[in-house]
Amino acid sequence: MGTACITVDWVMPQGVEWLILALLGVLTQVAQIYMTKALHADHSSTIMPFKYFGVIYAFLIGLFFFQETLPWLSLVGIMIVIIAVVVNTLVKSANKKIPPTQGVV
């Protein structure tokens, strides 16, 4: 599938575009290393909700730099996911504050 996409209207990167692509690759690798370190440092249920910020960043970059707009249904979906992550995080933090019971009463 990917090969079919590059055969139509492919334009070879020129000059500074190669630097941007290389920088993108390096920064992606650095981000992956730090995500792995974070997952080793704490529980994944604590760390993984922060990955959803990537959706917000991608939306904002697309909106402000490339004038991309999303259909309203996509925006609703993004909001549902963000609300679910926030609620899940709040519920989990509230449950950690409740001491475990010492058996069935």
Long-range contacts (C-beta under 8 A, 24 or more apart in sequence): 45-92, 46-92, 49-85, 49-88, 49-89, 52-81, 52-82, 52-85, 55-81, 55-82, 56-82
